[in-house]
Amino acid sequence: MFDFFRKSADTVPEAKASAVGPLTAGPVGKIAAIQAATRVNWTARDTGSLTRVGFQRNPMGFRVVRMITEAAAALPLILQDAERRYEQHPLLSLMRRPNPIQGKAEFLEAIYAQLLLSGNAYVEAVAPAGGMPSELHVLRSDRMSVVPGPDGWPQAYDYSVSGRKHRFLMGAEPAEMPVCHIRAYHPTDDHYGLSPLEAAATAIDVHNAASRWSKALLDNAARPSGAIIYKGADGQAKMSNEQFERLQSEMEHHHMGARNAGRPMLLEGGLDWKPMGFSPSDMEFHKTKEAAAREIAIAFGVPPMLMGIPGDATYANYQEANRAFYRLTVLPLAAKVTAALGHWLSGHVGAAVELKPDLDQVPALSAEREQQWRRVSEASFLSDAEKRVLLGLPRLAEDT
């Protein structure tokens, strides 16, 4: 079988063929993209700002997104139709190397991350008219805007970079659609999806505010651990300027900072030390931060136990929490994305194929899948064709 994507050893590497490549090739493309003026998904927020606050500057948001995207991108994929499961296929070759600078894992991570951070993911197919795609590229969702048609369905997509714009015209058939738009469910928006980051925005603000408060405490020596009280010999609690400056200098040079932690203090001349502690309201900030972290993890579908958040007893052990993470979060996300990509690419190939994760190769579900295989195989009242359907396998040729 001819390999559409094989290149000889002496072939000169081709330049990036994405239609939006010229927009980002010059110096102007290095400037941050502006947002589409007609698209507002958050009140007083935009995708770029929320991503910076909730992902780039928040450790909880960063970690939950990385956990989900890396786990979903690592899932083995299978391609099959109604008759067989393919070991070699042009679409499988395309998924293994979607474009010259990305492999399968990087490509899928970008799709999943865009979907989690903005609620939308856009994939561009570089292909001749009506032909098999030679490259796939993930486009930034904060640069994309939908152009609705007279019937309300998208008739085009505009990709904007620093005032320059490229329009993708959408046809009626999948082969005429250069962009695949995958979006999360949004109850009040017809064209854009709702991201977990938006749902967790308040918790992220609380978590960031608590971190800034803690940082401010550290910058200000956290709060005086105690107070030095001066009692003069004549009963006057007042120091001269010279005494005050000397005491302040001694404290700064010999008793403040990490290097002087725990150093004993020698007091004389009527000086007395009175220790001070944190108030109950100060101590509540730590619990508030933990509660905000739990809400962030829950919004993304990550069990708090996997994030090391104390006080969560929903699952009996770590293994059970990890199994729930895959079953309730990773697999539904991967199934949604791969199903959309499979349907879209089927239109370009001209054959109905199904792209989906291979559940039998997920270590977290090995015990569960083994039990399912055993139950199905021991069901004597089922035919072989019915057992294959229950296990997600294509029918045999003699069964069709």
Secondary structure, DSSP 8 states (H G I E B T S, - for coil): ---TT---TT--------TTHHHHHSGGGGS-----TT---BTTB-HHHHHIIIIIS-HHHHHHHHHHHHHHHTS-EEEE-SS-EESS-HHHHHHHSSBTTB-HHHHHHHHHHHHHHHSEEEEEEE-STTS--SEEEEE-GGGEEEEE-TTSSEEEEEEEETTEEEEEE--SSGGG-SEEEEE---TT-SSS---HHHHTHHHHHHHHHHHHHHHHHHHTTTS-SEEEEE--TTS-----HHHHHHHHHHHHHHSSSGGGTT------TTEEEEE----HHHHHHHHHHHHHHHHHHHHHT--GGGGT-TT--SSSSHHHHHHHHIIIIIHHHHHHHHHHHHHHHHHHHTS--EEEE-GGG-GGGHHHHHHHHHHHHT-TTS-HHHHHHHTT----GGG-
